[in-house]
Amino acid sequence: MKQEIQLGVIEAKFAELIWEREPVTTSELVKLAKQDFCWKRTTTHTVVRRLCDKGLFENRGGTVTSLISRSRFYSMQSRKFVDTAFDGSLPAFLAAFTADHALTPEEAEEIRQMIEEAR
């Protein structure tokens, strides 16, 4: 099953807030969202529920934890971008990425190591 989760800009910022602090209580999220986003309590609870409905987090007994880690989420988003924009071709993505941006020797070595590990 291919899971696709789309987040708006504010949802993504709020998700980052959760990932940085998890496990985190909804009470703490209400305080943080009021401070960072000027949200009311009801708005925070609505966004938590939406993110849980999307399968990204779970709220168990007032404590929010991730079902999908930050790194896994961004991995999924990256794969979706390559699939959509480059017809699933990682070499086509790399060619486009490096067309006007030369890789540093360190970046090139890191990519070589990733390729070796993926074999």
Secondary structure, DSSP 8 states (H G I E B T S, - for coil): --------HHHHHHHHHHHHH-SEEHHHHHHHHHHHH---HHHHHHHHHHHHHTTSEEEETTEEEESS-HHHHHHHHHHHHHHHHSTT-HHHHHHHHHSSS---HHHHHHHHHHHHHH-
